[in-house]
Amino acid sequence: MKVATAQLSRQADEKAVGRIARCWKLTNEQLGTVLGLSPATASRLRSGGFELDRSTKAFELGQYLVRLFRGLDALMGSDDDAAMSWLRTPNLDLDGRPIELIRSVRGLSEVANYIDDFRARV
């Protein structure tokens, strides 16, 4: 049962990564940069032709991306346009546009932590 649950969880997260990329209008190149994958592999991930291995950095980065999406979605009341606007607007606290910052591991972590911290204050 544990194996089946873990597999369903991984598949759900991979589908979530693809949905996030579509929602945030990330190109395969942008998604690949965030996850540390080639644009071709990011394309296969989006179409279901590639699965993230739980033991890889790409899987871990995908988890951060899902965490960021869920946190931002909660803050914005599921308003995708507001979330897109926030991602693309320069943020003084983060010293840059979140959509650009998430292209590095450090930036993705900082943006996800920023959203988590902000949610904790609300």
ZIHU-V466423 format. One record per residue. N is the residue number from 0. RES is the residue in one small letter. PHI is phi in whole degrees, -180 to 180 (* if undefined). PSI is psi in whole degrees, -180 to 180 (999 if undefined). Layout:
BEGIN
N_RES_PHI_PSI + N_RES_PHI_PSI
END
This chain:
BEGIN
0_m_*_-40 + 1_k_-61_-41 + 2_v_-64_-45 + 3_a_-64_-41 + 4_t_-65_-43 + 5_a_-64_-40 + 6_q_-66_-43 + 7_l_-63_-41 + 8_s_-62_-45 + 9_r_-63_-44 + 10_q_-64_-39 + 11_a_-64_-42 + 12_d_-67_-39 + 13_e_-65_-42 + 14_k_-64_-38 + 15_a_-63_-41 + 16_v_-61_-44 + 17_g_-64_-42 + 18_r_-66_-39 + 19_i_-62_-46 + 20_a_-59_-42 + 21_r_-68_-45 + 22_c_-62_-44 + 23_w_-88_4 + 24_k_56_43 + 25_l_-81_135 + 26_t_-75_168 + 27_n_-62_-35 + 28_e_-65_-45 + 29_q_-65_-46 + 30_l_-62_-43 + 31_g_-61_-40 + 32_t_-64_-44 + 33_v_-62_-42 + 34_l_-92_-7 + 35_g_75_35 + 36_l_-121_161 + 37_s_-72_156 + 38_p_-57_-36 + 39_a_-66_-41 + 40_t_-68_-38 + 41_a_-61_-39 + 42_s_-63_-44 + 43_r_-66_-36 + 44_l_-62_-45 + 45_r_-63_-36 + 46_s_-90_-2 + 47_g_90_6 + 48_g_-90_4 + 49_f_-146_137 + 50_e_-115_139 + 51_l_-76_133 + 52_d_-83_128 + 53_r_-57_-22 + 54_s_-91_6 + 55_t_-104_160 + 56_k_-63_-36 + 57_a_-59_-41 + 58_f_-64_-46 + 59_e_-62_-43 + 60_l_-67_-36 + 61_g_-62_-37 + 62_q_-64_-42 + 63_y_-62_-41 + 64_l_-63_-43 + 65_v_-64_-43 + 66_r_-60_-44 + 67_l_-62_-46 + 68_f_-60_-48 + 69_r_-63_-41 + 70_g_-65_-45 + 71_l_-67_-38 + 72_d_-61_-42 + 73_a_-66_-42 + 74_l_-66_-38 + 75_m_-92_6 + 76_g_62_38 + 77_s_63_25 + 78_d_-92_100 + 79_d_-62_-37 + 80_d_-66_-40 + 81_a_-66_-41 + 82_a_-64_-44 + 83_m_-62_-42 + 84_s_-62_-45 + 85_w_-62_-43 + 86_l_-62_-34 + 87_r_-96_-6 + 88_t_-93_135 + 89_p_-57_136 + 90_n_-115_118 + 91_l_-64_-38 + 92_d_-64_-38 + 93_l_-92_-11 + 94_d_61_48 + 95_g_162_178 + 96_r_-82_125 + 97_p_-53_-38 + 98_i_-63_-30 + 99_e_-84_-36 + 100_l_-65_-33 + 101_i_-71_-2 + 102_r_-75_-13 + 103_s_-114_157 + 104_v_-61_-47 + 105_r_-62_-45 + 106_g_-64_-43 + 107_l_-60_-44 + 108_s_-63_-45 + 109_e_-65_-42 + 110_v_-67_-43 + 111_a_-62_-44 + 112_n_-65_-39 + 113_y_-60_-47 + 114_i_-64_-44 + 115_d_-60_-44 + 116_d_-64_-41 + 117_f_-66_-40 + 118_r_-64_-34 + 119_a_-66_-29 + 120_r_-78_-26 + 121_v_-72_999
END
